[in-house]
């Protein structure tokens, strides 16, 4: 090894060579190994070895500084003596230093090849006191305690602490052993007062003891858990061996692992995940041959496949929504406007409580397809839940898992099918649910549709709450009166009464033709169905509020065309109105009002039905008898009362109607409503019955192009009725030209499409006298036959 060059100078007594340390604090009375690599620090070591002079160990404030100045050094350090020196092959110098006493730097001296400073030595004035001795005793006890908490501590260290009596020396030794921040060690080095230094060391030592105790507790707890896990593993392996010997193959670890992974990925709320894992542990301990095993396995599959996480919702584009609604539906302007308003509110307040829309109307008017359009506009998944015929509450809330074959309710099944917790769910045929001994399924809907409750909806099968608050529910019904009032109160009713003849023609041209051509394997150029043929099809072969029957008839024409093209591939078929009789047979419907009302005693009424409006004929005749009123045609109690009131009103107004009183003597009046197999009821036939009886007794026929609706009172007032829009559309479909309405129903014409409103004349009735004047033809006395009783 190359020997260092001999230095030719010596330092004054108050000047010392320094070694700045980056992260080391040396205390007096402590031996410590130190490694240095900087040139000036190596020069300091060479000088000290040659002159046997002490060195100054001082802490550097900023460890990143390579050539520290006075401001970069802590001013208090420790004078040390080099006990041993070793030179490494990598250029590093290793020394073992013995701390001697504290010093304070006054200034740095630049004229030496190493870092040197003028210092003043700090003498520790030891004044033994009772407080100091007590602190030293307590410090020694705490130091012994911390040595017991640290593993691998040599016994000599404990013996050295017990034999050290000087409080200052004890404090420095223990401070050097503390595993604490370097700044705290420097703070202890700079604390000159012995009592204060003892208190600070005690405080740091107490904190360190608490940390070590907690660390030992955690280590012991972890060790116990590891031992418990190993014990359970061994027990499971033994259980598998026992089950294998018994012929019960318990090797279903792969299934358990898959379920465990699925539970982790499902994103369940913490409390639900805890419950699910408890069931998984039960399944793991259960033999596969057990009857409960498959049931519990199915339950866990349901829990893991439900969409617990809320997916990211796409922004709502109102222009795109309008385009979708216009592309999917013709007409229904008010309905589409309400849907756009609904979507606008969803856009402005995505997490608000959306209203439950309920589309009410006859079959075939597009209720379900409107829900699909809403789902497309929201860019969410759509699922349809059919409620028709449900009579068991468990179909909504799910069966309890104690039953064999138990399953979740229709709502949870729909959520799983949709795969999203914010889907659009169509509750179809909500008016077709019935009450039975198994409960009221409509009562379960109260919780499902209530935004105050459905965030914690509890399915009996799942047994845990599931959040339905982000599901957009849309209901459909044919007759809203058959829905229970509490359920109806939770929904916003939107009526879809039906289509006019012109709207049906446009729907057929835009949608139905293309759909049926595609369904029957035809190209547009192979079959041409003229507008005249479609118009005749609508007028003579269908009479409905929707377009389902119209689509069926178009399908029949397409199948006829497909047969001809299959026989001759080059054929192009054109179907006109004159061809319908050959393809579909004779017309199913005809405008029979003129033939029906050509004789006195027949009037045309308007009726509301669950499948839309319709017309009905009321026929009256008289025969010899005892003054009875005979009613036929399956009339309900309300219509029977209307007929009795109409006859009484005709008798009361005999003078105004120029009816001889003798005409009511010795006769029976028979009032019949055709289509006797169909039950009929309701108050809206009062005006039509009165006009039929007035026509009979005055011998004045009713205008064949006139239809009427309204309820009557014994004072002759015409009272308002419901279903005006459906009835007006039915009158238009039947080819009528004039409709008699109660004057208080005039406001209801606002909902009638303009095409239907402008196609007919409307006469408003306050009393039955207005109806007589508008409906009855003038008498032709030259043709009036003589009335004789038989």
Buried (B, 14 or more C-beta within 10 A) or exposed (E): EEEBEEBEEEBEEEBBBBBBBEEBBBBBBBBBEBEBEBEBBBBBBBBBBEEEBBBBBBBBEEEEBEEBEEEBBBBBBBBBBBEEEEBEEEEEBBBBBBBBBBBBBBEBBEEBBBBBBBBEEBEBEEEEEEEBEEBBEBBBEBBEBBBEBEEEEEEEBBEEBEEBEBBBBBBBBBBBBBEBEBEBBBBBBBBBEBBEBBBBBBEBBBEBBEEBEEEEEEEEEEEEEEEEEEEEEEEBEEBBEEBEEEEEEBEBEEBBEEBBEBBEEBEBEEEBBEBBBEBBEEBBEBBBEEEEBEBBBBBBEBBBEBBBEEBEBEEBBEEEBBEBBEEBBBBBEBBBEBBBEBBEBBBEEEEEEBBBBBBBBBBBBBBBEBBBBBBBBBEBBBBBBBBEEBBBBBBBBBBEBEEEEBBBBBBBBBBBEBEBBBBBBBBBBBBBBEEEEEBBBBBBBBBBBBBEBBEEBBBBBBBBBBBBBBBBBBBBBBBBEBBBEEBBEBBEEBBBBBBBBBBBBBBBBBBBBEBBBEBBEBEEEBBBBBEEBBBBBBBBBBBBBBBBBBBEBBBBBBBBBBEEBEEEEEEEBEBEBEBBEEBBEEEEEEBBBEEBBEBBBBBBBBBBBBBBBBBBBBBBBBEEBEEEBEBEBBBEEBBBEBBBBBBBBBBEBBEEBEBEEEBBEEBBBBBBBBEEEEEBBBBBBBBBBBBBBBBBBBBBBBBBBBBBBBBBEEEBBBBBBBBBBBBBBBBBBBBBBBBBBBBBBEEBBEBBBEEBBEBBEBBBBEBBBBBBEBBBBEBEEEEEEEEEEE
